[in-house]
């Protein structure tokens, strides 16, 4: 049997934190739906991040129900064991495996959701669930809540309140524990290895796609599951397209190459962007522009410390970049007026 990859103590700690914010309620999270690529071929599957954060479970067609203080407290609905489907699609934990490996108090087949979920929701008055992430499940849940209302009878006060848990989840996830910090560091290390390999590889005549191949090779060889987002490999004028993803042009002598890529390690992602000359040597003009931006970055890093409001960092960045644009003759006029009129946004959108 496969094992849970996430530290089970960490998963239990994350769920227990919900006891403090959602007592006598139900907390429902749903897995990311699968997506067809073409015909019977799916896009590579990636679990919904918050679902994985609380469960460590990466199979589709899954639902987590967490009921602080009630029995059973932690319930999962997952795909059933199916020898024929596993022959085609690979191993499934099934309900028994989820109890054994992921510490669920109770697990059912996803096919039994309509039967058991109303019973689990019957004693609660508040349900924490985020609408509009999975429209198919939204409809299914709302229909099941009507069944819950019928079971409660005429004396009930109405359908349980639906509350968006986004703020609760965000506040919990923004504070990283030691195991998360190490995952982030590893994602950063793998990402850096990919960037260094790309710098060594790039030269006039190679394609952006070939550079991307080198980066992704290093990511996977370094232990990443996948790239953390659609990588941007943009040479020449394409480097000014903020979310360029064609990655299909030839890198030419005298041009700069922008590479924005990060490796995903255990659902934590590195994020690195670097710009450098395709031929390995900046022209004087390129060097001047590059150093102006680099000086801004160094200044903001120096400013960044506990207690500094984020807007003050942004204001300082705008001030310094606008001055750089004046020095480089990209803009003309008084700096204050250029900032107030948002003229800087032509080059810093």
Secondary structure, 3 states (H helix, E strand, C coil): CCCCCCCHHHHHHHHHHHHHCCCCCEEEEECCCCCEEECCEECCCCCCHHHHHHHCCCCCCCEEEECCCCCCCEEEEECCCCHHHHHHHCCCCHHHHHHHHHCCCEEEEHHHHHHHHHHHHCCCCEEECCCCCCHHHHHHHHHHHHHHHHHHCCCCCCCCEEECCHHHHHHHHHCCCHHHHHHHHHHHHHHHHHHHHHHHHCCCCCEHHHHHHHHHHHHHHCCCCEECCCCEEEEHHHHHCCCCCCCCCECCCCCEEEEEECEEECCEECCEEEEEECCCCCCHHHHHHHHHHHHHHHHHHHHCCCCCCHHHHHHHHHHHHHHHHHHCCCCCCCHHHHHHCCHHHHCCC
